[in-house]
Amino acid sequence: MMAKRTTIHVRRVHDEPAGDDGTRVLVDRVWPRGMAKDRAHLDEWCKQVAPSTELRTWYAHDPDRFEEFARRYRDELRDPERAEALTHLRELAKDRPLTLLTATRRPEISQAAVLADMLTA
């Protein structure tokens, strides 16, 4: 029997929800500016999985730093609290699509992209 392929989407929290989103989880540490809680259409806010403030500040979404950011962030995800949050996301993605939401303008170079990569690996 073949294992079911995990479907993970990475989207901006400001975009309208899509029909194939499945479980919608915000993975940012801070709540998105100007976003009303009911407009976010979240199932969950998993801030425990977010990168540290220090790492986020250093990275500043600089595309040239993305590879190093991803490496450092993967290291941070070994921390027990973050590892537990990552395991929780894996559980959510087991039997239905999972959409990782972030407020960044470039989700493809965000922690959500790193998480999606780890969850589908």
LINGI-V964124 format. One record per backbone hydrogen bond with DSSP energy under -0.5 kcal/mol. NH is the residue of the N-H (numbers start at 0). CO is the residue of the C=O. E is the energy in kcal/mol with one decimal. If there is no record, write none. Layout:
nh=<NH & NH>
co=<CO & CO>
e=<E & E>
//
This chain:
nh=<7 & 8 & 10 & 12 & 14 & 20 & 22 & 24 & 24 & 25 & 26 & 34 & 35 & 38 & 39 & 39 & 40 & 42 & 43 & 45 & 45 & 46 & 48 & 49 & 55 & 56 & 57 & 58 & 59 & 61 & 62 & 64 & 65 & 68 & 69 & 70 & 71 & 72 & 73 & 74 & 75 & 76 & 77 & 78 & 82 & 83 & 84 & 85 & 86 & 87 & 88 & 89 & 90 & 91 & 92 & 93 & 93 & 97 & 98 & 99 & 99 & 100 & 100 & 101 & 108 & 109 & 112 & 113 & 114 & 115 & 116 & 117 & 118 & 119 & 120>
co=<5 & 97 & 99 & 101 & 11 & 17 & 96 & 22 & 98 & 43 & 100 & 31 & 33 & 35 & 35 & 36 & 37 & 23 & 23 & 25 & 43 & 44 & 45 & 46 & 51 & 52 & 53 & 54 & 55 & 58 & 60 & 61 & 62 & 64 & 65 & 66 & 67 & 68 & 69 & 70 & 71 & 72 & 74 & 75 & 78 & 79 & 80 & 81 & 82 & 83 & 84 & 85 & 86 & 87 & 88 & 89 & 90 & 6 & 22 & 8 & 97 & 24 & 98 & 10 & 105 & 106 & 106 & 109 & 110 & 111 & 112 & 113 & 114 & 115 & 116>
e=<-0.7 & -2.9 & -2.4 & -2.3 & -1.3 & -1.6 & -2.4 & -0.6 & -2.9 & -2.3 & -2.7 & -1.7 & -0.6 & -0.8 & -1.0 & -0.7 & -0.5 & -3.0 & -1.6 & -2.5 & -0.5 & -0.9 & -1.2 & -1.1 & -2.7 & -2.8 & -2.3 & -2.6 & -2.5 & -2.0 & -0.7 & -2.3 & -1.1 & -3.0 & -3.2 & -2.0 & -2.6 & -3.1 & -2.4 & -1.7 & -2.2 & -1.9 & -1.7 & -2.0 & -3.3 & -2.2 & -1.7 & -2.5 & -2.3 & -2.1 & -2.0 & -2.2 & -2.3 & -2.2 & -1.9 & -0.6 & -1.1 & -2.5 & -3.3 & -3.2 & -0.6 & -3.3 & -0.6 & -1.6 & -2.2 & -1.5 & -0.5 & -1.5 & -2.9 & -2.5 & -2.1 & -2.2 & -2.8 & -1.6 & -0.9>
//
